[in-house]
Amino acid sequence: ADNGSEFLDSKGLQKAAKCDEVYYAHPFSSWERGSNENGNRILRRFLPKGTDFSALKPRELKRIEDWVNNYPRKIFGYKTANDMYAAAA
């Protein structure tokens, strides 16, 4: 989890998520959150920092979502998230 104020009630979050443990990365240690940072990097291709999300149209968000979910990933053996989801369903 990030160290932002939205995580102040960590016990409440753990209970709500039915989670035994929450990992908190050290401040300014982005390498401790590799998957999160990679996801951010992918989204920043389309949504630079400072983007006004309220101005985005649903079809634009859907286009970005489709691109992200159809992007081949090394961790999945170069399959997409959609491929992995379909295989698990």
N, C-alpha and C positions, 0 to 999 in steps of 0.2 A: 504494500500500500504506500501511497504517497504520504508525506508528512504534513499535508495541508489541514486546515481547520475542520474540513468536512470529516476527518477521521478522528476527531477528539473523543468520540464515544466508541472506542474500538471494541469494548466488550459488547455493547449493544449491536454493533455491526456484525460481530462474530455470531451472536445469537440469532440475529435476523437472517443471516446467510447460512445458518446451521454449519458453521465452520469452527474447527477446533483451534486453529492457529492462524494468525495473520503475520506476515513478514513485513517489517518496515525497513526500507532501504535507508542507508545513511544519506544525509543531506549532501547534495552536489556529487553524488556517486551514481550517475546514470548507468554505468556498466553493470550495476547490481539489478537493473530492471531491463535486461536485454530485450525480451519480447515486447514489453511495453514501449520501449524507445523505438524499436523497429516498426511497430504499428504506427506510432506517431510520425515517423519519417515517411511512411507510405501515405498517410493521410495528408501530410504537408505538401505532397505533390499537387494536391487539388485545393487544399484549404490552408493558406499561409497563416502564420500567427497574426492575430488581430482580425481574422475574418468575422464578420457579423453573421452568425448562424441564423438569426431570425430573418435575414434577407434571402436565404437560400430557398429555392423552390423545391417541393417534394420530388419532382422529376430529376432535378440535379443531384439531390442526395441519393436517389435510387441509382443513378448512373455511376456515382462514386462507389456506392455499396457493391454494385455488380462488378465493377472493375476490381475492387479489393478482393472480393470473394472468388474471382476467377483468375487471380494472379498466382502462377505456379511458385511454390515455396520449397526451398531446399529441405527444410525440416520434414516435409511430407513426401520426400522422394520426387520432388518437382511436380507433384499433383497440386490441385487447387483446394481451397477450403471447401468449395462446393463438391468436389470429387470425394473428399474425405467424409463429408456429411452424408452424401448419397450412399457411400459404402457402409456407413454405420446404421443407416435407416432400414 
